[in-house]
Amino acid sequence: MFKTVQLFFLFFVSSYSFSQIPTNCFEIESILVDGCDGSNEGKNEMVIFQNGPSALHVDDLRVDGAGANGTMQTAKWPNSNNDFLGFCTDAAASANLNILNQGITQCGFLKEPSNGIIPAGARTLIMTSTEFTPIPGYFENLSDTLYVIFQCAGNSEGHFANFNATSSERTLKLVNTSTNCFDQVIYDRSLLEQGDGTTGAEDGGSVGFNWNGNAEYFNNGCQAPLVPSSVAFDAPGQVCPNEAIEIIANVSGTYSTLVWSGGTGSFSSTNNDTITYTPSTNENGQVTLNLKAFDPCGNMKIDENVSFTITAIVPMIITADSDNPVCIGDTVIVTAGGGTNYSWSTGETGTSIEIIALSDELITVDSQINGCDVSASYTVLVQNCTVIIPDTVVVAISFPNIFTPNNDLDNDFYEPVAFAGVKNEDFTIVNRWGNIVYQSKDQVLKWDGRVDGKEAAEGVYFYMCTYREDLATESKTVQGFIHLKRK
């Protein structure tokens, strides 16, 4: 959809800054379709374009156009009754340009290119005839320097198709004949506006284009004051704590300087139209940033605020089904609450996870609350809950907590250091994932540190021995952890 905007006569600039130069050969920015001064209208129509990264000679610039049938014609204007006659200047045109300059009250200036050279990045005004009518008030508030070039005299009819209620598109194409680089824009004559913003035929009907070629229609009549610039912000309404956000200021109107301020965080830049703002660690709730824009004359054209809200996050809850510390080998269920989409450090994704406590372990979980990433952690603490054996001379049971199966003939086997007065009913060693690596119901217990003939990994293992004292009928259990080291 096209939207109506209030723009100054001839000088529509879409998000234009003096620091921005088209990457293309040039960009068409506006057309005065329905010129003024009665029967001289065809001599007073105008086009504004901005030159690209290379200087351009006016003799290398050609106008092509397409009329109602849409067929592009070389060296024809969109109203194909008129040929493109090339660019000229004469003493009368220069004198009339001086009259316009005398009417400027700001720091702007209209100048003809020296030796026909339009500098890189320069904004240029095309007048459709050297015989234009000088009306000093047109450029009273100009705050930019515009290069001005004139089509040679000879066309008296309009170069563009004025309003008609029937939709009909017209195309304007500017070509650099030395490089074949070009830019072209299309407008629909049925969308041209009157001064009150309604569609219709009236002097001053104009159309502006951003650098993507999108058209916006306006009419400020036969006047040329600069209408106050405006800005539309592209920014999120809500962000997460400590989240860097991008803000784009879409500025309409000519400006030379932008200044951002506000907040307690940091800006990636304080003078670009696109910035990244990083909130401070204690910044929360509504944050308001301010943007000021100044024209080349130093006049402040924009003083606007943009606000967003930093989401308040309630800390995620993480709990365990037993208090710390737990006995080695116990099963612990750790549960998270308050968030969604859980991702645990163990690789699991449910609300709760189950672990076998073999050693102290830090468990972390990532989640989301109100669309923001959050995390929490819980440390499982482990203690050795060895069964206390009655102090008698006939019962002795004890296991080491480390062995080194490295074939140095010293501590190469895991076996009891005391195992008297008892009968083994079941001795099992498991790894931290609960997988059995050694099991025996024999009275002689001796693990060589291998599993299925292969060396077991270094680390922590868990043992459990179910035994019965001689002459006793009740079984007992002793358990603990083992550190397997090979060096």
N, C-alpha and C positions, 0 to 999 in steps of 0.2 A: 504494500500500500504506500502511496505517496502521502506525505504529510505537509501541511502548510506551516511555514515559519516566517517570522518577520526578519527580513534582511535588508541591508542598505542597497540602494539602487546601483546595480552593476557589480557591487563588490561582495558577492557571496563567497565566503571562504569556509570550507569544511575542515574543522580541526587543524587549521593551518598555523604553523609556527615558523618563524624565520630560521629556526635550526633544522627544519625538515625540507629535504629536497627530493623530488620524485626520482625514483630509480629508473623509470622509463625516460624516454626522450623529453617528454613534457606531459602535463595533465591539464585538460580543459576544466575550468572551475565554474564559469557562469556565462550565460548568454542573455543580453537584453533583446528579447524577441520583438516586442512591440515598442518601437522607438517613439520619440516625441518630436515636436515642432511641425505638426501638421503634414503638409505635402512634402516636407523634407525628411520625413521619417526614415526613408531608405538610406539616408546619408548619416543617420545618427544611431544606428544599431551597433552593438558592441559585443565583444567576446573577451573574456579574461582567461589566460592560461598561465601556468607556472612552468618555467623552463626546468629541464632536468640537470643531470650532473655535468653536461658539456655545454660550452658556449655555442650559440646558434646564430647563423647569419640569416637576415630576413629574406635574402634571395633564395635560400634553401627551404623556405616555408611555403607550402601550398595548401589551399582549401579544396576539399572534395565534399560533395553532399549527395543526399538521397531525398527525393521528394516523396509524394504520397504513395508511389508504387514501390518504394523501398529499394529501388535500383540505384546503387552508388554510381555517381558520375564524376569523372576526373575534372578538376578545376571548375566545378559548379557549386554554388551555395545550395543549402537545403530548399530554398525556393529557386528551382532550377531555371527560372527566367533569366537569372543573373549569372554571367560568367565571373570567375575569379580573375581579377585584372592585375594581380601582383601588388607589391607594396611600393609606395612612393612617398615623397615629402616635398613640400615647397614652402616658400616664404609665408604664404597666407596661413597654411596649417600650423607652422611654427609660431606665428604671431597669435593665433587663436589659442594654442596650447599655453602660451604665456598668460593670456587672459584667465584661463582656468587656474593656473598656479597662483595668480594674484588673489583669487578668491579663497584660497586654502588658509585656514586659521590655525591649523595644527602643524605638525612637523613633516607631513607628507609632501611628496613632490612628484610631478609628472615630467618625464624626460624622454627625449628621443635617444635611441641607441647610437653610440658613437661609431661611425663607419659601418653602420648597419649590424653591429655585433650585439646580441642579447646575451649577457653574462649567464653563467651557470646559476641555477636557482632563482633567477630573477622572475618576478611576476610581470606579465606583459598584458597591456590593454590594446586590443585590435579595434580601431574605428573603421567603419565600412566605407569611409570616404575622406579624402583630404578636405572636402567641402563641408565638414561637420559644423554644427551651430554651437558656438561657445556660450554656455550659460554658467557664469562664475559660481553660482550656488551649488552646482552639482557636487563639487569636491571639497566643500567648506571644511568638513571634519576629517579629511583624509590623513591617516597617520602612517602611511606606508609609502615607499617609493615604487612607482609604477613606470615601467618602460612603455612608451606609446608608439605604435606603428599604424600607418594609415594605408588603406587600400587606395590604389590609384583612382582618380575621378573617372566617371563614365557611367556608373549605375545609379539610377534615380529611384527605381522601384525597391520594395523591401527585399531583403536577403533571406528572411525567415518567414514562415507561414504563421500569421496571427491566429487568434482564437477562432475556432469553429466548433459547434456543439457535437459534430460528428467526429469520433475518434480517428485521428490520423497521425502517425508517427513521422517525424523528420529526423534526419541524421546529419550531424556535422562531424567532419573528419579533418584533422590537421596532420599534414605529412611533412617529415623532413626528407626532402628529395635526395639529399646526399647520402643518407643512411637507410632510407625506406622505413624508418621508425615512424610510428603514428599513434595518435590517440583519437578515439571517436566517442561521441555521446549521442543519445537519442532522447528526444522529448515528444510528448503527445500534446498537440495543439488544443485538444479539448479540455486539457487540465490547466491551461493558463488562467491566471487569476486577475481579478479586479482589486482595487485598493482596499475593499472591505473584506477580502479573503474568500469571496465566492468566485466560482468560475465564471468567466465572461471576457468580453473584449474591452480593453481599456489600455491607454498608453501606460507604459511602465511594466507591462507583463513580462516577467523574467523567469528564468529557470537556473538553478544552481546544481552542481554535481560534486559529489565527493570523489575521491580518487578511485573508487570502485565503479564509478559511472552511475550510481544511484541518483535519481533526479528529485529535487524539491522545488516547488513552485511558489512564487511570491510576487508582490507588486507594491512598491512604495511610491508609485507615481513618478512624476518628473522632478524628483528631488534627489539630493545625494548626501544627506547627513548619515554619519555612521550610526546605525542602530546598536544599542548596548549589546555586547557579546553575551553569550549564555553558555552554560555547561551542563551536560548530563553525565552523571557518574555511573559507571558499570562496576559495582562492588557488591559483595555478599552482604546480606542483612544480618547474618549470624555466623560466628566463627568459633573454633575451639580454643581453649587456653593455649598460649604460646605458639599458636599456628600463624605462620607468615601468610599474608593475604595479598592478592594483587588488586589494585584499584586503577581503573582507566578513566581519565577525564576526557570526555568527548566535547571539545571546545569549538563553538561556532564563533567566527569573528577573528579578525587579525590580532595577534598578540606577539610579543617578543620575549616576555619573561613570565614564568610561573613560579610561585612560591608556596610550598606545602608547610603546614605547621600543625601543632596539636598533639595530644596523646603523650604518654610517657615512654613509648617504645621508640623504635628506630626506623628511619626511612632509607630505602635503597638509594633514593635521590630525592632532593627537595625541589627540583626544578624541571622534572619531566612530566609529560602528560600520563605516562604509565609508570606506576611506582609499586614497590613491594613494601608493605608495612609489617614489622614484626613487633607484636605487643611485648611489653615488659613482663617479667615473671609475676608481678603482683597486680597486673592490669586486668580488671574484670568489669562485667556489666556493660553499660553503653559507653562507647568511645566515639568522640567527635573529632574529626580532622577538618582543617580549613584549607581552602585553595584560593589564592589571589592570582590574578592575571593582569599584567601591565602591557599597554601598547608601546610602540617604539618611542612615543612622546613622553612616556612615564606616567600616563593616565591609568588609574586602576579601572579595569573593565569588568572584572569579576571578583566577587568576594562571597564565596559560597561554602557551606559546610556539607560534609558527608558523614553519616553515622552508621555504626554497626554495633552489634551486641556480642560480647564474649560470653559464651555459654557457661553457666554455673554447673560444675560437675560435683556430684556427691561421690565421695571415695567408694571404690568397690570393696566389698567385704569378702574375706577369705578365711575360712575356719577349718579345723580338723575335728574328727570325732573322738579324739582323746587328747588329754593334756600332755604337754612336753615335760620331761623327756619320756620316750616310750622304750620298751625293752627291745633289744636287737632281735629282728625276725618278726616283730609284730606287724600286722597289717594296719595301715593308716588310710583313712578316707579323707581327702582334702576337698572342700567344696567352696565354690565361688558364688557370690550373689550380687545383684544390683546391675549387672551388665548383660550383654548379648554377644553371641558369636565368640565363644571362648576358645582360646588357643593356648594350651599348656606347654611348658618347657619339655614335657615328656613326649610331646607330639600328639597327645589326645585333644579332643575338641568338645567333650561333654561338660556339663555343669560340675560334675565330680570326677575325681580320679582316685584310683586305689594303688598304693605303693607298698612294697615290703621294706621295712626300715632296717637297713644293714649298716648304715653309717649316717652321720649328720648330712642333711641334704637340703639345699635351697630350691624350693619349688616356685616358679613364676607363672603367671597367667596374663595374657593380653586379651582385651575385650573392648567393647564399645558401650558408651553411655551417652544418650542423646546425640548419637551420631559422631561422637568424639572418641578417639583412641585413648584407652586407659590401661593401666597395668597394676598388678599387686603381687606380693610375694609372701611365702610362708616357709619357715625353716623347721624341718623335722629334726629334733634332737634325740639322739640314741644313747642308751646306757646299757651296760652289761648286767642283766638280771640273773646271774648264775645261782643255781639252787644251792642253798647252804647245806653242806653235808655234816651230819653229826660228828663231833670230834671223838672218834674211837680209834683204837689201834688196828681194828680189823677192817675198816672201810677207808679207802683212799681213792679219790677220783679227781683228776685235774687234767686240763688240756692247755696247750700253749696257744698264744694269740698270734704267732707269726712263725713261718717256716720258709726256707730258701732252697727250693729244689733245683740247684744249679750244678749238681754232680761234683761238688767240691768235698764230698764225704762228710759234710758238717750240716746237720739240720736239713737233710735232703728229703725227709719223709715227715708227713704230719701224722703223729701218733700220741697217745696219752702220755703225760709225764708221770701220772699215777693212776693205776687202775687195779686196785686190790680190794678183795672182799665184795666184789660186785659181779653181776652177770649181765653182759650186753644183750639187750633185746632188739635194739635197732640204733644204728649210728648212721646219720645222713649229713652230707655237706651239699649245700645249694649255692648257686651264684646269686647276684643281686636281683635277677629276674625270676628267681624261684625254681630255676632248672637244676635238677639233681646232677652233680658231677661225681659223687662217690657215695656208695651206700653199702653197708655190711651188717650182718647179724652175727658175725663171728666174734669170738672173744679177742682175737688178735686184730687190732685196727691199725691200718698203715696205708696212707694215701701218698702216691708218688708225684702228685701235682699234674697228672695227665688225665685227659678225657678222651675216651675212644682212641688211645694211643698217641694223641697229640697234646702238646704242652698247653695247659690252661693259661688264660690271660692273667697277668699280674692284677692285683686289686683285692677287694674285700669280699670274703665269702662268709657264709653262716653255717654253723654246725649245730646239731641237736642230737643228744644221746639219751635214749630211753633205757633205763637199767633197773635192775632189782638187786637189793642187797641180799647177801646169802641168808637163807632161811626166812627171808621176808616174803610176804605175799603181795605187797603193794608196790607197784612200779613208780619210779621217780624219773624226772627229766632234768638234764642239765643242758644249757645252751650258751652260745657265745659267738664271737666273730673271729675270723682268721684273716690275717694279712699275708697274701702270697707275694713274695718278692724273689726275683732271680739274681739281683745284683747285690 
